[in-house]
Amino acid sequence: RTPRERGLLQLRDAENGRERLLDLTSDSARAAVATCRRAHDQGLSRALDGLAIDHVILGSIDPPLPALLRLFRRRRGGQR
């Protein structure tokens, strides 16, 4: 999810420690970030589905319990 706040967002890559600044002041920049995030999540889901791996994509803002309960209900129903 794109952060609610507007402005500059400092990001650090957990693997290599590189830092980047992301400008979220304009609507077009925010829309581009949201589009990239959705495309990434959809690609990841397709790849995991293709390998028959159960998965849930969790955000850092939303509570995880509803998404996990949906996954468990799907499993109980025999769906993937």
N, C-alpha and C positions, 0 to 999 in steps of 0.2 A: 504494500500500500504506500502511496505517496504521502509523505508527512503533511500534516495539516498546516503547519507553519510555513510561511514564505520566507525567503532569504537564502543565505549561504549555508550549505550543509557540508561539514567536513567528514569525509569517509576515510577509513583506514583498512587496507587489505589485510585480513587476518593471516594470510599465508606469507606475504613478503614484507609487510609493514609499510608499504608505500601509502602515502596520504594523497588524497585528491579533494578538491573543492567542487561541489556541485551547486550551481546557481538555480534556485527554485523560485526566483522572483516573478518570472513571467508565466502566464497561462500556457503558452506553447511549450515551454521547457517542462512544466509539470505534466502536461499531456504526453510528451515524448517519454518521460520517465515511466509513467503509468503504462504506456503501450509496450515499452521494453520489458517491464516487469511481467505483464500478462503473457507476452510471447515467451519469455523464459519459463514461467510456470507451466504454460501449456506444453512446451517442448519437453520439459522434465516429466510431466505427467504422461505424455505419449510414450516416452522412452521407458518409463517404469511399467506402464500398462503393457507394453510390448514384451516385457520380460516377466509378466505376471507377478509383479511385486506390489503388494499393498502399500499405499502411501497416503499421507495427508500433508498438504502444504500449509504450514502454520505461519501466521504473522506475529510480529512482536507487540501489536496493539490489541488484537482481538483475543478473547479468552479461548484457550485450546479445547476445552471440554466439549462444546457442541460439535466441533469437527471430529474429534475422536469418537464421540458417541455415534455419529453417522457412519464412521468407518466400521465400528464394531457391529452395528445393525446390519450393514451390508455383508459383513463376514458371516454373521449368524444366518442371514438369508441365502447364503451360498453365492452371492454376487461378488465380483471383483471390481 
